[in-house]
Each structure stands twice: as C-alpha cells, then as structure tokens.
Amino acid sequence: MSNLKKVLIAALLLGLVGMGGFAYYVYNHIFVPNTAFNNAEAHIYIPTNASFSEVMEDLSPLLIDSSTFVTVANKKEYPSNIKSGHFIIKKGMNNNEIVNAIRTGNVPILIKFNNQERLENLAGSLSNQIETDSLSLLNAFKEPSFLKEKKFNLDNALAMYIPNTYEVYWNVSAEDFRNKMFTEYQNFWNAGRVGKAKKLNLTEAEVISLAAIVQKETAKIDERERVAGVYINRLKKGMLLQADPTVIYAKKLLDNDFNQQIKRVLYKDLELDSPYNTYKYIGLPPGPITMPDISSIDAVLNYKKHDYLFFVADVSNFGYHKFAKTLAQHNRNKQEYVRWLSKQKVNR
C-alpha cells in the first residue's frame, strides 16, 4: 500500500471518528432527556423582564445537566428572547424541547377568590396567585375612568367580581385581569338573572349588596332563600333592614380596622352614623359588605315568598335561624338567643 493510500485511509478514519464525536456531542446536548424530577411534569414561573441568569436560577434544580441546556439555549438564541409566564416541563424532555416549552408554551393557571370584604382584600388575595402586585391590582380596580365607564363607583365596585374559579395567564396585567372580570360579570348577568333583578326593582349591584347581607347572616345554603325573603319583605314595606352584619361592617369601616373580630353587636353600635348602618338608614347600604357566593346572589333572585319579617339565631339548631312574622314573637325568640350569649359570656 502506497503512502498516499495510507494517508487517505488515516484521514478518513479520523474524519469518521470526528463525525462520530460530533454526532455524540449533538445527541448528548440536544436529544438526551435532561429532566431531574420524578413527577410527570414541573412548573416554572418566569417573571416579566427576567434575565437568563434568573431563569436558570429557577430552572437548574429541574435539570440533570445545566451546562448542556445553556449551550442549546444559546444556540437557539433564547437568552435574547425570554418570555414571561407559567410554563410546564414534562419529565423526559430534552434540552431542545425544554427551550421550546419555555419560549412559546405560556400555560394559563386557575385562580379563585371568594368572600373578600374589600377591594384591598381581593387585591391581596390575587397577588398571591398571579404575578401582578396588590397595589397595581388595587389601582386598576379603583381607576375612576374605568368605574365611570362601567357604571360603578368606589362603594359598589366589589360587586363586579363574582366569586368563582377562573382561567387566566399568570403574567396577566392588572388592567387585563380587571377587564376580564368585567366580561365575566356580564356573562354572569344573563337575561334570566337580569329579568329577575328587574322584577325586584333592583339593579345588579343592589342584588349583590343584598346577597352580601344574606351571605353574612347564614352559612347554610338551604336557608339563604328564606333569609333573602325576609329582607325583600322589609324592602317592600319600607322598613329598616336592621341587619347586624351591616353594623359590624360600619364599625370596621369607621375604626379603619377590618381585622377586628365582632361576635356580638351592642346597642351603642346601632347608633353608629354610617350609611352602612341599616338600623339607622333605610334601604340597602351603598355597596356590598362582602363578596357573596353565587348561591347567595341566586338566593336573592329566587327568594322564598313568605310573611316573615324577623329572624334570630336558633340556639337549638346551630347555624340556622328562628323566623317570626310579628315583633312579639321575634322578641321571645331573641330573648332566648340573648340568654344563650350571656351564658356563653360572649360580650363582643
């Protein structure tokens, strides 16, 4: 064999070895699974304007080999095209698949909220579920131009947020979230519900204000239509609603302390000068005293027709109430409840 042939064969063998090495390098970096977790999938949340190093800080614990991922990410120019959001990485994904997942696979999340007393509480609850901070949310909720356009005000703006579970993007802006909730509000108030509200001569927001009182009065869903019926009867007769939960709300508002626990309304509380004090001012309060469940809203719209005008807690059947048609009957029921409170030493 001539020297030339030997050189050519050697060069060919070296080329094959080099190609094999390159193929192994490519395969090892791109196509080998690179997930270090045992669950079927892992979730990663990438903040708005995150740097590549910040992404890697969260992603590295999920990877077997971070260095090979960085190589592939750089080749695919991911560091200059980072997207914020919630992304899912599935077990067994390779580096190429992982980059694709966190670049284009922003997956919505489910958020839920209920029974918040104020917009401040709602904003705080939501900020624990999505990226947007509570102050940005609160500012969006209270934006004057938005409230005016949608025919709300600061007193009844809470009525726009119907408690439920919703699908949103984790990195949704405060304004986009608020706008979505208004769309959900419109969807909730379908023709059937709007028609029932009109028959009650109440606006949608007023129905929710009344539902909030019902919500606070009873935790028993099967009793809510009956409680709603009492308040509807009082409204029709032009009577004061005399709802203890509104007095409690008034006190919290006047004290600027919504963390205080009030289990018993005192006679002096009934004199509080607040539009939320339904012992002092006739009609509904200016806005909801809490965020009522859908069951409470529908309880108002489908209130039970009866002749009851009064009710008080039933100490023989906790959670439920005793109803009365006359003040004399109510006072007898009330005395039983007051004696029980005193026996339990509930002073506040």
Beta strands, then each sheet from edge to edge (+ up, - down):
strand 1: 41-46
strand 2: 85-90
strand 3: 109-113
strand 4: 164-168
strand 5: 310-313
strand 6: 321-324
sheet 1: 1+ 2-
sheet 2: 3+ 4-
sheet 3: 5+ 6-
end
